[in-house]
Amino acid sequence: MIKTYKSRKQMVRDNFIGFDATNMTRDDIVNRIKSEGFKDFYFDTVAISHGVYGANGVIIDIETNTDIPETITTFSILSRNTTLLEFL
């Protein structure tokens, strides 16, 4: 279930964030997770912050792609950029 917020600050307060990926590309994020030893994973959107002009931020879990999914880490994108649009 995806939670929606009107405030990015409230979204960040309510969710634990492992790292901030605002200035990273999708490939940078994938390479960071692969460098930690994980090779089979997927992205799961946890929360979205909406404003008047659309999505302002997002919080995403990275989970293992196994029989019993396990959360590897959580990251945030807190600005309206192309990486944010790739995950929505």
PyRosetta script that sets phi, psi and omega in degrees:
from pyrosetta import init, pose_from_sequence

init()
pose = pose_from_sequence("MIKTYKSRKQMVRDNFIGFDATNMTRDDIVNRIKSEGFKDFYFDTVAISHGVYGANGVIIDIETNTDIPETITTFSILSRNTTLLEFL")
pose.set_psi(1, 131.0)
pose.set_omega(1, -179.8)
pose.set_phi(2, -94.4)
pose.set_psi(2, 125.8)
pose.set_omega(2, 176.3)
pose.set_phi(3, -86.0)
pose.set_psi(3, 143.6)
pose.set_omega(3, 176.2)
pose.set_phi(4, -116.9)
pose.set_psi(4, 143.1)
pose.set_omega(4, -178.1)
pose.set_phi(5, -130.6)
pose.set_psi(5, 155.7)
pose.set_omega(5, 172.8)
pose.set_phi(6, -97.0)
pose.set_psi(6, -11.9)
pose.set_omega(6, -176.8)
pose.set_phi(7, -129.6)
pose.set_psi(7, 128.3)
pose.set_omega(7, 176.2)
pose.set_phi(8, -64.3)
pose.set_psi(8, -38.7)
pose.set_omega(8, -179.4)
pose.set_phi(9, -60.5)
pose.set_psi(9, -43.7)
pose.set_omega(9, 179.2)
pose.set_phi(10, -66.1)
pose.set_psi(10, -38.9)
pose.set_omega(10, 178.6)
pose.set_phi(11, -61.0)
pose.set_psi(11, -43.3)
pose.set_omega(11, 179.6)
pose.set_phi(12, -67.5)
pose.set_psi(12, -39.2)
pose.set_omega(12, 179.2)
pose.set_phi(13, -64.2)
pose.set_psi(13, -36.5)
pose.set_omega(13, -175.1)
pose.set_phi(14, -81.6)
pose.set_psi(14, -14.5)
pose.set_omega(14, -175.0)
pose.set_phi(15, -127.8)
pose.set_psi(15, 140.9)
pose.set_omega(15, 175.5)
pose.set_phi(16, -77.7)
pose.set_psi(16, 133.0)
pose.set_omega(16, -178.3)
pose.set_phi(17, -120.5)
pose.set_psi(17, 125.7)
pose.set_omega(17, 178.7)
pose.set_phi(18, -74.4)
pose.set_psi(18, -45.4)
pose.set_omega(18, 177.8)
pose.set_phi(19, -154.3)
pose.set_psi(19, 159.7)
pose.set_omega(19, -179.7)
pose.set_phi(20, -98.7)
pose.set_psi(20, 123.2)
pose.set_omega(20, -177.6)
pose.set_phi(21, -112.5)
pose.set_psi(21, 27.7)
pose.set_omega(21, -176.3)
pose.set_phi(22, -60.4)
pose.set_psi(22, -40.0)
pose.set_omega(22, -177.3)
pose.set_phi(23, -99.7)
pose.set_psi(23, 14.9)
pose.set_omega(23, -179.0)
pose.set_phi(24, -105.4)
pose.set_psi(24, 154.5)
pose.set_omega(24, 172.5)
pose.set_phi(25, -90.8)
pose.set_psi(25, 170.4)
pose.set_omega(25, 178.6)
pose.set_phi(26, -61.5)
pose.set_psi(26, -40.3)
pose.set_omega(26, 179.0)
pose.set_phi(27, -63.9)
pose.set_psi(27, -37.3)
pose.set_omega(27, 176.6)
pose.set_phi(28, -62.3)
pose.set_psi(28, -40.8)
pose.set_omega(28, 179.9)
pose.set_phi(29, -66.0)
pose.set_psi(29, -45.4)
pose.set_omega(29, 179.7)
pose.set_phi(30, -62.7)
pose.set_psi(30, -43.6)
pose.set_omega(30, 179.1)
pose.set_phi(31, -63.8)
pose.set_psi(31, -35.9)
pose.set_omega(31, 178.7)
pose.set_phi(32, -64.6)
pose.set_psi(32, -43.3)
pose.set_omega(32, -179.6)
pose.set_phi(33, -69.4)
pose.set_psi(33, -40.3)
pose.set_omega(33, 178.5)
pose.set_phi(34, -65.1)
pose.set_psi(34, -32.9)
pose.set_omega(34, 179.0)
pose.set_phi(35, -69.2)
pose.set_psi(35, -19.9)
pose.set_omega(35, 177.4)
pose.set_phi(36, -85.6)
pose.set_psi(36, -0.7)
pose.set_omega(36, 174.7)
pose.set_phi(37, 103.9)
pose.set_psi(37, 2.0)
pose.set_omega(37, 178.9)
pose.set_phi(38, -98.2)
pose.set_psi(38, 132.0)
pose.set_omega(38, -179.1)
pose.set_phi(39, -119.7)
pose.set_psi(39, -20.3)
pose.set_omega(39, -178.7)
pose.set_phi(40, -121.9)
pose.set_psi(40, 99.6)
pose.set_omega(40, -176.3)
pose.set_phi(41, -148.3)
pose.set_psi(41, 168.5)
pose.set_omega(41, 177.0)
pose.set_phi(42, -143.9)
pose.set_psi(42, 165.1)
pose.set_omega(42, -177.4)
pose.set_phi(43, -102.9)
pose.set_psi(43, 136.4)
pose.set_omega(43, 179.5)
pose.set_phi(44, -129.3)
pose.set_psi(44, 116.0)
pose.set_omega(44, -179.4)
pose.set_phi(45, -72.5)
pose.set_psi(45, 127.5)
pose.set_omega(45, -177.1)
pose.set_phi(46, -101.0)
pose.set_psi(46, -44.3)
pose.set_omega(46, -175.3)
pose.set_phi(47, -147.4)
pose.set_psi(47, 147.0)
pose.set_omega(47, 178.2)
pose.set_phi(48, -130.6)
pose.set_psi(48, 137.1)
pose.set_omega(48, 174.7)
pose.set_phi(49, -103.1)
pose.set_psi(49, 122.7)
pose.set_omega(49, -179.1)
pose.set_phi(50, -108.3)
pose.set_psi(50, 143.5)
pose.set_omega(50, 173.9)
pose.set_phi(51, -124.9)
pose.set_psi(51, -167.3)
pose.set_omega(51, -179.4)
pose.set_phi(52, -63.5)
pose.set_psi(52, -37.4)
pose.set_omega(52, -174.7)
pose.set_phi(53, -100.0)
pose.set_psi(53, 12.5)
pose.set_omega(53, 178.2)
pose.set_phi(54, 121.7)
pose.set_psi(54, -160.1)
pose.set_omega(54, -176.5)
pose.set_phi(55, -70.6)
pose.set_psi(55, 134.0)
pose.set_omega(55, 179.2)
pose.set_phi(56, -107.0)
pose.set_psi(56, -24.5)
pose.set_omega(56, -177.2)
pose.set_phi(57, -164.9)
pose.set_psi(57, 163.8)
pose.set_omega(57, -178.5)
pose.set_phi(58, -150.6)
pose.set_psi(58, 149.1)
pose.set_omega(58, 173.9)
pose.set_phi(59, -121.3)
pose.set_psi(59, 129.3)
pose.set_omega(59, -172.9)
pose.set_phi(60, -128.4)
pose.set_psi(60, 134.1)
pose.set_omega(60, 172.1)
pose.set_phi(61, -90.4)
pose.set_psi(61, 143.5)
pose.set_omega(61, 170.7)
pose.set_phi(62, -107.9)
pose.set_psi(62, 120.2)
pose.set_omega(62, -175.2)
pose.set_phi(63, -120.9)
pose.set_psi(63, 151.1)
pose.set_omega(63, 177.5)
pose.set_phi(64, -72.0)
pose.set_psi(64, 148.4)
pose.set_omega(64, -179.7)
pose.set_phi(65, -100.5)
pose.set_psi(65, 70.0)
pose.set_omega(65, -179.9)
pose.set_phi(66, -126.6)
pose.set_psi(66, -177.1)
pose.set_omega(66, 179.4)
pose.set_phi(67, -60.6)
pose.set_psi(67, -38.4)
pose.set_omega(67, 176.6)
pose.set_phi(68, -116.0)
pose.set_psi(68, 99.3)
pose.set_omega(68, -177.1)
pose.set_phi(69, -62.1)
pose.set_psi(69, 140.7)
pose.set_omega(69, 179.5)
pose.set_phi(70, -130.3)
pose.set_psi(70, 133.5)
pose.set_omega(70, 179.9)
pose.set_phi(71, -73.8)
pose.set_psi(71, 123.4)
pose.set_omega(71, 178.6)
pose.set_phi(72, -80.4)
pose.set_psi(72, -55.1)
pose.set_omega(72, 178.7)
pose.set_phi(73, -161.4)
pose.set_psi(73, 172.7)
pose.set_omega(73, 177.7)
pose.set_phi(74, -126.8)
pose.set_psi(74, 139.2)
pose.set_omega(74, 177.8)
pose.set_phi(75, -134.5)
pose.set_psi(75, 163.6)
pose.set_omega(75, -178.7)
pose.set_phi(76, -125.9)
pose.set_psi(76, 151.6)
pose.set_omega(76, 169.5)
pose.set_phi(77, -125.9)
pose.set_psi(77, 114.0)
pose.set_omega(77, -170.3)
pose.set_phi(78, -113.2)
pose.set_psi(78, 31.9)
pose.set_omega(78, 173.0)
pose.set_phi(79, -150.6)
pose.set_psi(79, 159.5)
pose.set_omega(79, -179.8)
pose.set_phi(80, -82.6)
pose.set_psi(80, 102.7)
pose.set_omega(80, -179.6)
pose.set_phi(81, -144.2)
pose.set_psi(81, -179.3)
pose.set_omega(81, -176.7)
pose.set_phi(82, -67.8)
pose.set_psi(82, -31.8)
pose.set_omega(82, 178.0)
pose.set_phi(83, -64.6)
pose.set_psi(83, -39.5)
pose.set_omega(83, 176.1)
pose.set_phi(84, -59.3)
pose.set_psi(84, -44.6)
pose.set_omega(84, -179.3)
pose.set_phi(85, -67.0)
pose.set_psi(85, -30.4)
pose.set_omega(85, 177.4)
pose.set_phi(86, -66.2)
pose.set_psi(86, -31.3)
pose.set_omega(86, -178.9)
pose.set_phi(87, -89.0)
pose.set_psi(87, -11.3)
pose.set_omega(87, 177.6)
pose.set_phi(88, -96.2)
pose.dump_pdb("model.pdb")
